[in-house]
């Protein structure tokens, strides 16, 4: 189910205040929104995106790269496919899907295998051309709506997951009702983390703190 800052913030405030939240409560919804921005950025490993295209195409400002790991790949006829973990910004040449890769470990090396981006229709175009269809041993992919289709079935080679880097708008630009580019697992983690961050300290801890402060004052 899609989620938004509003939905997350209301879950956090409800859990903290038991459904009774007023304008005089120590934690306001704006505070939670800002914390959500920080948590989402951390989870998707957000980085500022800046690139100059030789073709002269313009790139909007306020974009970032987001990294998603362990995206499931499934067979798709003679090919294979994966569902995008979030919808990227629409950019020239489908560059919103900035990179798809898998980590590759071998003796004395630790590198990353990159897949080759293809434009719409190119998989069908090269399918009947033996030399081209092999892509010199590499794997190509097309972006088709909310999915990525690989030009061959990479699950046969034991590849069941890939990592993706997508281009998104800066999380701070997202409105309170906009769908956030996070998974259900991330949503649950954000809510739990923010409850811990904003929840008042238990009375026992407060009493302990007051006792410790009294001791310090008495010792002066």
C-alpha positions in Angstrom: 0.0 0.0 0.0 1.4 3.5 -0.9 2.3 5.6 2.1 2.8 9.3 2.6 4.4 11.6 5.2 0.9 12.4 6.6 0.2 8.7 7.1 3.5 8.0 8.8 3.3 11.1 11.0 -0.2 10.2 12.2 0.9 6.7 13.0 3.8 8.0 15.1 1.7 10.7 16.9 -1.1 8.2 17.6 1.3 5.7 19.1 3.0 8.3 21.3 -0.2 10.1 22.5 -2.7 7.3 22.4 -4.8 9.2 19.8 -5.0 12.4 21.9 -2.8 14.9 20.2 -3.3 18.6 20.6 -1.6 21.8 19.5 0.1 22.0 22.9 1.7 18.6 22.6 5.5 18.7 22.8 5.8 16.9 19.4 4.0 18.5 16.5 3.4 16.9 13.1 5.8 19.3 11.4 8.6 17.9 13.6 7.7 14.4 12.5 7.7 15.4 8.8 11.3 16.7 9.1 12.4 13.5 10.9 10.7 11.4 8.2 12.7 13.3 5.5 15.9 12.4 7.3 14.9 8.7 7.9 13.9 8.2 4.3 17.1 9.8 3.0 19.1 7.5 5.2 17.3 4.3 4.2 17.5 4.9 0.5 21.1 6.2 0.7 20.1 9.5 -0.9 22.8 11.4 -2.8 22.5 14.7 -4.7 22.2 14.0 -8.4 24.1 16.3 -10.8 25.0 15.5 -14.4 25.6 17.3 -17.7 24.3 15.6 -20.8 26.3 16.0 -24.0 23.1 16.0 -26.0 22.0 19.3 -24.4 19.0 17.8 -22.6 18.2 19.6 -19.5 17.9 18.0 -16.1 15.6 19.4 -13.4 17.2 20.7 -10.2 16.4 19.1 -6.8 17.0 15.5 -7.8 18.8 12.8 -5.9 19.9 9.2 -6.5 18.3 6.5 -4.3 19.8 3.1 -3.8 17.6 0.0 -3.4 19.1 -3.4 -2.7 18.0 -7.0 -3.2 15.2 -6.3 -5.7 13.7 -9.7 -6.7 14.1 -10.9 -10.3 11.6 -13.5 -11.7 11.4 -15.4 -15.0 9.4 -13.7 -17.8 9.0 -16.0 -20.7 12.5 -16.3 -22.3 13.5 -13.2 -20.4 13.3 -12.0 -16.8 12.0 -9.0 -15.1 11.9 -7.0 -11.8 9.5 -4.5 -10.4 10.8 -1.0 -9.7 10.9 -0.3 -5.9 9.8 3.3 -6.6 8.8 5.3 -9.6 11.7 7.4 -10.8 11.6 10.9 -12.3 10.9 10.9 -16.0 14.2 11.9 -17.7 15.5 11.6 -21.3 16.4 8.1 -22.4 14.8 6.5 -19.3 17.8 7.8 -17.3 15.5 7.8 -14.2 16.6 4.2 -13.8 20.2 5.3 -13.4 21.9 2.0 -12.8 21.1 -1.7 -12.2 23.9 -3.9 -10.9 24.8 -6.9 -8.9 27.8 -7.2 -6.5 30.4 -9.6 -7.7 33.1 -11.1 -5.5 36.0 -13.1 -6.7 39.5 -13.8 -5.4 41.5 -10.6 -5.0 38.6 -8.4 -6.3 35.4 -6.8 -5.1 33.6 -5.1 -7.9 30.2 -4.5 -9.4 28.6 -5.9 -12.5 26.6 -3.3 -14.4 23.7 -4.1 -16.7 23.3 -2.2 -20.0 20.3 0.1 -20.5 18.4 -0.3 -23.7 15.8 2.0 -25.2 12.2 0.9 -25.7 11.9 -1.7 -28.4 15.6 -2.6 -28.7 15.2 -6.0 -27.0 12.8 -7.0 -29.8 15.0 -5.4 -32.4 18.1 -7.4 -31.5 16.3 -10.6 -30.7 16.7 -12.0 -34.2 20.3 -10.9 -34.6 22.6 -13.5 -33.0 25.7 -11.3 -32.5 23.8 -8.3 -31.2 21.5 -10.4 -29.0 24.5 -11.7 -27.0 25.5 -8.1 -26.2 29.1 -9.3 -25.9 28.3 -11.3 -22.8 26.5 -8.5 -21.0 22.9 -8.2 -19.9 20.6 -5.5 -21.2 17.4 -4.2 -19.9 14.4 -2.0 -20.9 12.2 0.1 -18.6 8.6 -0.7 -19.2 6.3 1.3 -17.0 6.8 0.1 -13.4 9.0 -2.9 -14.5 12.4 -3.6 -15.8 12.7 -6.3 -18.4 16.1 -8.0 -19.0 16.9 -9.2 -22.5 17.4 -12.8 -21.2 16.5 -14.9 -18.3 19.2 -14.1 -15.8 17.6 -16.3 -13.1 19.0 -19.3 -15.1 22.5 -18.0 -14.2 21.5 -17.9 -10.5 20.8 -14.2 -10.4 17.6 -13.8 -8.3 18.2 -10.3 -7.0 19.6 -7.0 -8.3 20.4 -3.6 -6.9 19.0 -0.4 -8.4 19.9 3.3 -8.3 16.9 5.5 -9.2 16.6 9.2 -9.8 14.0 10.7 -7.5 12.9 14.2 -6.4 14.4 15.3 -3.2 12.4 13.9 -0.3 12.0 17.4 1.2 10.0 18.4 -1.9 7.4 15.6 -1.4 4.1 17.0 0.0 2.4 15.5 3.0 0.1 13.4 0.8 2.6 12.4 -2.0 3.5 8.7 -2.2 6.9 8.1 -0.7 9.4 5.9 -2.5 9.8 3.4 0.3 8.8 -0.3 0.8 6.5 -1.6 3.5 9.5 -2.8 5.5 11.0 0.7 5.4 7.6 2.2 6.5 7.5 0.0 9.6 11.1 0.8 10.5 10.6 4.5 10.1 7.5 4.5 12.4 9.3 2.4 15.1 12.4 4.6 14.9 10.5 7.8 15.2 8.4 6.5 18.1 11.6 5.8 20.0 13.0 9.3 19.0 10.0 11.3 20.0 8.3 9.3 22.8 8.7 10.8 26.3 11.0 9.2 28.7 9.4 6.6 31.0 8.6 7.9 34.5 11.1 5.5 36.0 13.9 7.0 33.8 12.8 10.5 34.8 13.0 9.7 38.5 16.4 8.2 38.0 17.6 11.3 36.2 16.2 13.5 39.0 17.9 11.4 41.6 21.2 11.6 39.7 20.9 15.4 39.3 20.1 15.7 43.0 23.2 13.7 43.9 25.4 15.9 41.7 23.9 19.1 43.2 24.4 17.8 46.7 28.0 16.9 46.0 28.8 20.4 44.9 
